[in-house]
Amino acid sequence: MSKAWCGSWRALGLVVLALAALPATAATLEFVEPADETVRGNVPIFVDLGPGNEGGYVTFYTGEASKPLKFAIATLANKEGLFGYVWETQSQQTNVTDGEYRILAIGYNAAGEVIGQAAKTIEVQNKVPTSQLPSAGIVLRYNLTPGRETMYQAKTETLEVAGGPGAEAADVSMFRGGAQAHWMTRVLRREADGTATVRNSVYSYSEVTSRGGRRALPASGRFVTYGVRGDGFATPHKERTEFNFPYAELAIDFPSKPVKIGDSWRSRMRVLVDPRTGRIDTVSATHTLASVQWYAGFRCAMIESTFDCGPYRVVLNGEDQAGEAWLAAVTLLVRQGKRQTYFAYQPEVGRVLRIDEIQDQRFTLELADEPEPQEAGAGGEITGAGYGGGPVAGPPRGGLPGAGVAGKPGVAAAAPAQETKDRPAGFAKGGPGLKPVTPKGGGGPAKATTEQEPIPFIIINFNRKMHTEIAQAYLEAGK
């Protein structure tokens, strides 16, 4: 027998041995969802490991057909005994483009041994082809028929928060936070000029703290009413009700003419600046009809909006790692705000089905205060230490206990680093207790502790990325 034949038989023998080593249940691993090869929106992906694999798990890998697969998720069985997850293909975070994708599922038993695998190829088709759209463009108008009711749910969360210059040792995670809400909009009546009165029944509206706790906000359980026209122009809620419920007002003003794919326009748009205080602002945003996509069975105009806004002076609160409450007044800027609005534009529908928004928020904390008097040290030695990214001769009162001032010793100079290492410098416990530095160009120079030495100040910068998602609840496809 030739060496080539011997090599072939050895290779075949290895394959046979490998197959024999797999348990009999390997043949039962199969995809249950998706059932179709063409998918869109939220795609359920589930496999069945077959009987006898309780306690096992499945890892999933996905990727474009022409690119390497990437790990997606590892999951245990659900109540039906299936293993899987829901793949979100319409989101700024996932950024999934239309095209062909491969999904690989690898099953493991309770001991962590591979028991089989299965692969599936699917086609993601969210976009409606331009050839199927009206040549003159589509008209964007809200359907304000009296009696119409729509349920919505919203969630704002911090994707990340990170310290910048001056906050290297600060625990800025206390400013994660967010908010959640659930409400129903009902069109009460429509006036002769086309303006409709819309009532929002707020079932729940709560602040989510940095440590995951919840606190009901004033609008929870209330009615919030405002006026709106078919083109989206809204009368501020303050003219009709005293309660602030920002989620109901995050709408876009539409152009008067039909729009085509790629067309842009500028109009005012309300944005939620801080979810925990409910602060909103009206900005001038640039809107682009990026595409028409299928969402929950509806043809939706997918509108991309970009905006910047600020600066704002806001008071932020939070809990440090020890569970203690802290407050600080900061300057807030929103850079590169991006919103995707899915608007079902058919005249019989005419409503927002989903909003997906990400804000890059930048914070600056400039604080100054006169240090509390300390006992004089021998020889005028400086035993305390400055802190922060800016020029610091000493900390503001209530900020860094024990840091020294020129010519005066600190109090237990070695101890404060342990007491405050997890707390942002310049933040006051239990109340602001701090004075913002006078902005440049106004108000004159800050007061001085001595004739020769200006008052110390600290500058802390940190960034926060906020994600807001508003979606119509209980969607029924095609209705």
Residue pairs with C-beta under 8 A, 6 or more apart in sequence:
22 114
22 115
22 116
23 109
23 115
23 116
25 49
25 50
25 51
25 52
25 53
25 115
25 116
26 107
26 115
26 116
27 116
28 48
28 49
28 50
28 51
28 116
29 47
29 48
29 49
29 50
29 105
29 107
29 115
29 116
29 117
29 118
30 47
30 48
30 118
31 45
31 46
31 47
31 103
31 105
31 118
31 120
32 46
32 47
32 48
32 82
32 84
33 44
33 45
33 46
33 84
34 43
34 44
34 45
34 120
34 122
36 122
37 121
37 122
37 123
38 122
38 123
38 125
39 89
39 122
39 123
39 124
39 125
40 89
40 90
40 124
40 125
40 126
40 293
40 294
41 89
41 90
41 126
41 294
41 295
41 296
42 86
42 87
42 88
42 89
42 90
43 86
43 87
43 89
43 122
43 124
44 84
44 86
44 87
45 60
45 84
45 85
45 86
45 87
45 103
46 78
46 82
46 83
46 84
47 58
47 82
47 83
47 84
47 105
47 107
47 118
48 81
48 82
48 83
49 56
49 58
49 77
49 83
49 107
49 115
49 116
53 107
53 109
53 110
53 115
54 77
54 110
55 109
55 110
56 77
56 83
56 107
56 108
56 109
56 110
56 115
57 74
57 75
57 76
57 77
57 83
57 107
57 108
58 74
58 75
58 83
58 84
58 105
58 106
58 107
58 108
59 71
59 73
59 74
59 75
59 105
59 106
59 108
60 71
60 72
60 73
60 74
60 75
60 84
60 85
60 103
60 104
60 105
61 69
61 70
61 71
61 72
61 103
61 104
61 105
61 106
62 69
62 70
62 72
62 87
62 101
62 102
62 103
62 104
63 69
63 70
63 101
63 102
64 99
64 100
64 101
64 102
65 99
65 100
65 101
65 102
65 121
69 102
69 104
72 85
72 87
73 85
75 83
75 84
75 85
76 83
77 83
78 84
83 105
83 107
87 96
88 94
88 96
89 96
89 124
89 126
90 96
90 126
90 293
90 295
90 342
90 354
90 356
91 356
92 338
92 340
92 356
92 358
93 159
93 358
93 467
96 124
97 124
98 124
98 125
98 126
98 127
99 123
99 124
100 121
100 122
100 123
100 124
101 121
101 122
101 123
101 124
102 119
102 120
102 121
103 119
103 120
103 121
103 122
104 117
104 118
104 119
105 117
105 118
105 119
105 120
106 114
106 116
106 117
107 114
107 115
107 116
107 117
108 114
108 115
109 115
125 294
126 293
126 294
126 295
127 291
127 292
127 293
127 294
128 291
128 292
128 293
128 294
128 299
130 261
133 260
133 261
133 292
134 258
136 258
137 257
137 258
137 259
137 260
137 263
138 258
138 259
138 260
138 289
138 292
138 301
138 345
139 258
139 345
139 347
140 231
140 254
140 255
140 259
140 301
140 343
140 345
141 230
141 231
141 254
141 345
141 347
141 350
142 228
142 229
142 230
142 231
142 232
142 350
142 351
143 347
143 348
143 349
143 350
143 351
144 187
144 190
144 194
144 196
144 198
144 228
144 229
144 230
144 350
145 187
145 190
146 187
146 188
146 189
146 190
146 196
147 186
147 187
148 186
148 187
149 184
149 185
149 186
149 187
150 184
150 185
150 351
150 472
151 182
151 183
151 184
151 472
151 473
151 474
152 181
152 182
152 183
152 184
152 185
152 247
152 248
152 470
152 471
152 472
152 473
153 180
153 181
153 182
153 183
153 470
153 471
153 473
154 179
154 180
154 181
154 182
154 247
154 468
154 469
154 470
154 471
155 178
155 179
155 180
155 181
155 468
155 469
156 178
156 179
156 180
156 272
156 275
156 466
156 467
156 468
156 469
157 176
157 178
157 208
157 466
157 467
158 175
158 176
158 177
158 178
158 464
158 465
158 466
158 467
159 358
159 465
159 466
159 467
160 464
160 465
161 172
161 173
161 175
161 176
161 462
161 463
161 464
161 465
162 172
162 462
162 463
163 170
163 172
163 460
163 461
163 462
164 362
164 389
164 460
164 461
164 462
164 463
165 389
165 459
165 461
166 388
166 389
166 390
166 425
166 458
166 459
166 460
166 461
167 389
167 424
167 425
167 460
167 461
167 462
168 389
169 387
169 421
169 425
170 423
170 424
170 425
170 460
170 462
171 320
171 321
171 422
171 423
171 424
172 424
172 462
173 210
173 321
174 210
174 318
174 319
174 320
174 326
174 424
175 210
175 316
175 318
175 363
175 462
175 464
176 210
176 318
176 464
177 207
177 208
177 209
177 210
177 275
177 276
177 318
178 207
178 208
178 275
178 276
178 466
179 205
179 206
179 207
179 208
179 217
179 275
179 276
179 278
180 204
180 205
180 206
180 208
180 214
181 202
181 204
181 205
181 206
181 245
181 247
182 202
182 203
182 204
182 205
182 473
183 200
183 201
183 202
183 203
183 204
183 205
183 245
183 247
183 248
184 200
184 201
184 203
185 198
185 199
185 200
185 248
186 198
186 199
186 200
186 201
187 196
187 197
187 198
188 196
188 197
188 198
188 199
188 225
189 196
189 197
190 196
190 197
191 197
193 229
194 229
194 230
195 227
195 228
195 229
195 235
196 227
196 228
196 229
197 225
197 226
197 227
198 225
198 226
198 227
198 228
198 248
199 223
199 224
199 225
200 223
200 224
200 225
200 226
200 245
200 248
201 223
202 219
202 220
202 221
202 222
202 223
202 224
202 245
203 220
203 221
204 216
204 220
204 221
205 216
205 217
205 219
205 220
205 245
205 247
206 214
206 215
206 216
206 217
206 220
207 214
207 215
207 216
207 217
207 275
207 276
208 214
208 276
209 215
209 276
209 318
209 319
210 318
210 319
211 319
211 323
217 278
218 243
218 244
219 243
219 244
219 245
219 278
222 243
222 245
223 241
224 237
224 241
224 243
224 244
224 245
224 248
225 237
225 240
225 241
226 234
226 235
226 236
226 237
226 239
226 240
226 241
226 248
226 249
227 234
227 235
227 240
228 234
228 235
228 251
230 350
231 253
231 254
231 255
231 256
232 251
232 252
232 253
232 254
232 267
233 253
234 249
234 251
234 270
236 249
237 243
237 244
237 245
237 248
237 249
238 244
244 278
244 280
245 278
246 270
246 272
246 278
246 279
246 280
247 272
247 470
249 270
249 280
250 269
250 270
250 271
250 272
250 280
250 355
250 357
250 468
250 470
251 269
251 270
251 352
252 267
252 269
252 285
252 287
252 303
252 305
252 341
252 343
253 267
253 268
253 269
254 267
255 265
255 267
259 265
259 289
259 301
260 289
261 289
261 290
261 291
261 292
262 288
262 289
262 290
263 288
263 289
264 286
264 287
264 288
264 289
265 286
265 287
266 284
266 285
266 286
266 287
267 284
267 285
267 287
268 282
268 283
268 284
268 285
269 282
269 283
269 284
269 285
269 287
269 305
269 307
269 339
270 280
270 281
270 282
270 283
271 280
271 281
271 282
271 283
271 307
271 309
271 334
271 337
271 339
271 357
271 359
272 278
272 279
272 280
272 468
273 279
273 280
273 281
273 309
273 310
273 312
273 314
273 332
273 334
274 314
274 316
274 332
275 466
275 468
276 316
276 317
277 314
277 315
279 312
279 314
281 309
281 312
283 307
283 308
283 309
283 337
284 307
285 305
285 306
285 307
285 337
285 339
286 305
286 306
286 307
287 303
287 304
287 305
288 303
288 304
288 305
289 301
289 302
289 303
290 302
290 303
290 304
290 340
291 302
292 299
292 300
292 301
292 302
293 299
293 300
293 302
293 342
294 300
295 342
295 344
295 353
295 354
296 353
296 472
296 475
296 477
297 475
297 476
297 477
297 478
297 479
298 344
298 346
298 349
298 353
298 477
298 478
299 344
299 345
299 346
300 342
300 343
300 344
300 345
300 353
300 354
301 341
301 342
301 343
301 345
302 340
302 341
302 342
303 340
303 341
303 343
304 338
304 339
304 340
305 337
305 338
305 339
305 340
305 341
306 336
306 337
306 338
306 339
307 334
307 337
307 339
308 333
308 334
308 335
308 336
308 337
309 333
309 334
309 337
310 331
310 332
310 333
310 334
311 331
311 332
311 333
312 331
312 332
312 333
313 329
313 330
313 331
313 332
313 436
314 329
314 330
314 332
315 327
315 328
315 329
315 330
315 432
316 327
316 328
316 329
316 330
316 363
317 325
317 326
317 327
318 325
318 326
319 325
319 326
320 326
320 422
320 423
321 422
322 422
324 429
325 429
325 430
326 423
326 424
326 427
326 428
326 429
327 427
327 428
327 430
327 431
327 432
328 365
328 367
328 424
328 426
328 427
328 428
328 432
328 434
329 365
329 432
329 434
329 436
330 363
330 364
330 365
331 363
331 364
331 365
331 366
332 361
332 362
332 363
333 361
333 362
333 363
333 364
334 359
334 360
334 361
334 362
335 360
335 361
335 362
336 359
336 360
337 357
337 358
337 359
337 360
338 357
338 358
338 359
339 355
339 356
339 357
339 358
340 354
340 355
340 356
340 357
341 352
341 354
341 355
342 352
342 353
342 354
342 355
342 356
343 351
343 352
343 353
344 350
344 351
344 352
344 353
351 472
352 470
352 472
353 471
353 472
353 475
354 469
354 470
354 471
354 472
355 468
355 469
355 470
355 471
356 467
356 468
356 469
357 467
357 468
357 469
358 465
358 466
358 467
358 468
359 465
359 466
359 468
360 463
360 465
361 463
361 464
361 465
361 466
362 461
362 463
363 460
363 461
363 462
363 463
363 464
364 459
364 460
364 461
365 424
365 426
365 427
365 458
365 459
365 460
365 461
366 436
366 437
366 457
366 458
366 459
367 396
367 399
367 426
367 434
367 435
367 436
367 437
367 457
367 458
368 396
368 434
368 435
368 436
368 437
368 446
368 455
368 456
368 457
368 458
369 396
369 397
369 398
369 399
369 434
369 435
369 455
370 397
370 447
370 449
370 455
371 394
371 395
371 396
371 397
371 405
371 449
371 456
372 397
373 408
374 404
374 405
374 408
374 409
374 410
374 411
375 408
375 409
376 407
376 408
376 409
377 383
377 407
377 408
377 409
380 407
381 409
382 404
382 406
382 407
382 409
383 404
383 409
383 410
383 413
384 394
384 402
384 403
384 404
384 405
384 408
384 409
384 410
384 413
385 403
385 404
385 410
385 413
386 392
386 393
386 394
386 395
386 403
386 456
387 395
387 400
387 403
387 425
387 458
388 395
388 425
388 426
388 458
388 459
388 460
389 459
389 460
389 461
390 457
390 458
390 459
391 457
392 456
392 457
392 458
393 405
393 406
393 453
393 454
393 456
394 403
394 404
394 405
394 406
394 456
395 403
395 425
395 426
395 456
395 458
396 426
396 434
396 435
396 456
396 457
396 458
397 433
397 434
398 428
398 429
398 433
398 434
399 425
399 426
399 427
399 428
399 434
399 458
400 416
400 420
400 425
400 426
401 411
401 416
401 419
401 420
402 410
402 411
402 412
402 413
402 415
402 416
402 419
403 410
403 416
404 410
404 413
405 449
405 456
406 453
410 416
424 460
425 458
425 460
426 434
426 458
426 460
427 434
428 434
437 446
437 457
438 444
438 445
438 446
445 454
446 454
446 455
446 457
447 455
448 454
448 455
449 455
449 456
